[in-house]
Amino acid sequence: MNAWLWAATVVLVLGLFPCLAVCTFAPRMDALVALQTASGTTTIVLLLLVQGLERSILGTLALTLSVLSFPGTLLFVRLLGRAP
């Protein structure tokens, strides 16, 4: 394993697991913020994997995730606003 893969592992453990805990136990709007944070963290992890594994297709996936995460969050806000 090289330094890029170690960095991806550290960011994954220290960045995504707290977001998962917040998404599980927090109120809806706080969970939505944690979901948006998890999407940014996942993008960073994918970019670290691009460097570590030398697979450029993961860069395309990271770019797609970063572009689609904001409209997805807006959709969640709109749907959560209608829930009782």
Residue frames relative to the residue before (quaternion, step in Angstrom):
aa qw qx qy qz dx dy dz
M 1.0000 0.0000 0.0000 0.0000 0.00 0.00 0.00
N 0.2789 -0.7568 0.5677 0.1650 3.52 -1.02 0.82
A 0.7419 -0.4301 0.2838 0.4290 3.56 -1.34 0.09
W 0.6145 0.5573 -0.3554 0.4307 3.62 1.06 -0.66
L 0.6799 0.4793 -0.2925 0.4717 3.56 0.95 -0.82
W 0.6125 0.5242 -0.3457 0.4801 3.59 1.09 -0.65
A 0.6505 0.5087 -0.3147 0.4679 3.57 0.96 -0.85
A 0.6372 0.5199 -0.3265 0.4660 3.60 0.99 -0.79
T 0.6479 0.5164 -0.3157 0.4625 3.58 1.00 -0.78
V 0.6632 0.5030 -0.3042 0.4633 3.57 0.93 -0.89
V 0.6683 0.4853 -0.3029 0.4756 3.59 0.90 -0.90
L 0.6272 0.5402 -0.3318 0.4525 3.57 1.02 -0.76
V 0.7136 0.4478 -0.2631 0.4702 3.58 0.81 -0.98
L 0.7588 0.3934 -0.2167 0.4717 3.59 0.80 -0.98
G 0.7283 0.4412 -0.2456 0.4633 3.59 1.17 -0.40
L 0.7704 0.3885 -0.2102 0.4597 3.57 0.85 -0.89
F 0.6390 0.5436 -0.3523 0.4150 3.60 0.96 -0.66
P 0.6423 0.4822 -0.3548 0.4786 3.66 0.95 -0.61
C 0.6249 0.5272 -0.3407 0.4642 3.60 1.05 -0.70
L 0.6277 0.5275 -0.3299 0.4679 3.57 1.04 -0.74
A 0.6517 0.5092 -0.3170 0.4643 3.59 0.97 -0.81
V 0.6580 0.4926 -0.3118 0.4767 3.59 0.97 -0.83
C 0.6491 0.5143 -0.3223 0.4586 3.60 0.94 -0.82
T 0.6773 0.5052 -0.2957 0.4457 3.57 1.06 -0.68
F 0.8391 0.2696 -0.0902 0.4638 3.57 0.77 -1.02
A 0.6287 0.5648 -0.3417 0.4111 3.63 1.15 -0.30
P 0.6309 -0.4922 0.4166 0.4314 3.59 -1.29 0.15
R 0.7327 -0.4882 0.2642 0.3937 3.54 -1.26 0.48
M 0.7107 0.4529 -0.2866 0.4556 3.61 0.77 -0.91
D 0.6236 0.5081 -0.3415 0.4861 3.59 1.08 -0.61
A 0.6363 0.5221 -0.3175 0.4709 3.56 1.06 -0.74
L 0.6197 0.5427 -0.3395 0.4541 3.56 1.10 -0.64
V 0.6314 0.5087 -0.3228 0.4883 3.58 1.05 -0.74
A 0.6489 0.5042 -0.3123 0.4767 3.58 0.99 -0.79
L 0.6245 0.5324 -0.3351 0.4629 3.59 1.06 -0.68
Q 0.6539 0.4950 -0.3079 0.4823 3.58 0.99 -0.81
T 0.6396 0.5115 -0.3177 0.4778 3.59 1.03 -0.76
A 0.6436 0.5182 -0.3160 0.4662 3.57 1.01 -0.79
S 0.6348 0.5232 -0.3392 0.4564 3.57 1.04 -0.66
G 0.6549 0.4901 -0.3106 0.4842 3.60 1.01 -0.73
T 0.6424 0.5156 -0.3153 0.4711 3.56 1.04 -0.78
T 0.6407 0.5197 -0.3210 0.4651 3.58 0.99 -0.78
T 0.6154 0.5359 -0.3415 0.4662 3.58 1.06 -0.71
I 0.6553 0.5006 -0.3082 0.4743 3.58 0.96 -0.85
V 0.6436 0.5142 -0.3254 0.4643 3.60 0.95 -0.83
L 0.6540 0.5067 -0.3199 0.4617 3.60 0.94 -0.81
L 0.6555 0.4990 -0.3185 0.4689 3.59 1.00 -0.75
L 0.6255 0.5102 -0.3384 0.4836 3.59 1.09 -0.63
L 0.6470 0.5079 -0.3155 0.4732 3.58 1.05 -0.71
V 0.5660 0.5758 -0.3839 0.4480 3.59 1.13 -0.57
Q 0.7020 0.4509 -0.2672 0.4822 3.56 0.88 -0.93
G 0.7022 0.4945 -0.2803 0.4288 3.58 0.90 -0.91
L 0.7746 0.3336 -0.1703 0.5096 3.58 0.95 -0.85
E 0.3047 -0.7789 0.4822 0.2607 3.56 1.33 -0.28
R 0.4380 0.6417 -0.4839 0.4027 3.55 0.91 1.06
S 0.2901 -0.8073 0.4889 0.1582 3.57 -0.32 1.21
I 0.5458 0.6230 -0.4108 0.3810 3.61 1.14 -0.39
L 0.6091 0.5465 -0.3577 0.4499 3.59 1.10 -0.54
G 0.5899 0.5572 -0.3622 0.4587 3.58 1.18 -0.49
T 0.6289 0.5163 -0.3241 0.4826 3.55 1.06 -0.72
L 0.6447 0.5140 -0.3100 0.4734 3.56 1.01 -0.81
A 0.6458 0.5113 -0.3178 0.4696 3.60 1.00 -0.80
L 0.6479 0.5119 -0.3159 0.4674 3.58 0.98 -0.81
T 0.6548 0.5076 -0.3055 0.4693 3.58 0.96 -0.85
L 0.6503 0.5121 -0.3135 0.4654 3.57 0.97 -0.83
S 0.6817 0.4879 -0.3053 0.4517 3.58 0.88 -0.86
V 0.6630 0.4932 -0.3111 0.4696 3.60 1.05 -0.66
L 0.7601 0.4113 -0.2150 0.4548 3.59 0.89 -0.87
S 0.5419 0.6480 -0.4119 0.3418 3.62 1.16 -0.30
F 0.6621 0.5113 -0.3265 0.4400 3.62 0.94 -0.75
P 0.6772 0.4469 -0.3226 0.4874 3.67 0.81 -0.76
G 0.6097 0.5451 -0.3531 0.4544 3.59 1.09 -0.60
T 0.6415 0.5092 -0.3177 0.4777 3.56 1.05 -0.75
L 0.6349 0.5195 -0.3322 0.4655 3.58 0.99 -0.76
L 0.6316 0.5239 -0.3252 0.4699 3.57 1.05 -0.74
F 0.6403 0.5117 -0.3229 0.4732 3.58 0.97 -0.82
V 0.6455 0.5158 -0.3310 0.4557 3.61 0.93 -0.84
R 0.6561 0.5062 -0.3161 0.4619 3.56 0.93 -0.83
L 0.6971 0.4587 -0.2820 0.4734 3.60 0.91 -0.83
L 0.6619 0.4937 -0.3208 0.4639 3.60 1.01 -0.70
G 0.5972 0.5746 -0.3627 0.4262 3.57 1.15 -0.51
R 0.6846 0.4754 -0.2771 0.4781 3.59 1.15 -0.55
A 0.5654 0.6166 -0.3924 0.3822 3.60 1.17 -0.41
P 0.5225 -0.6556 0.4415 0.3198 3.60 -1.04 0.72
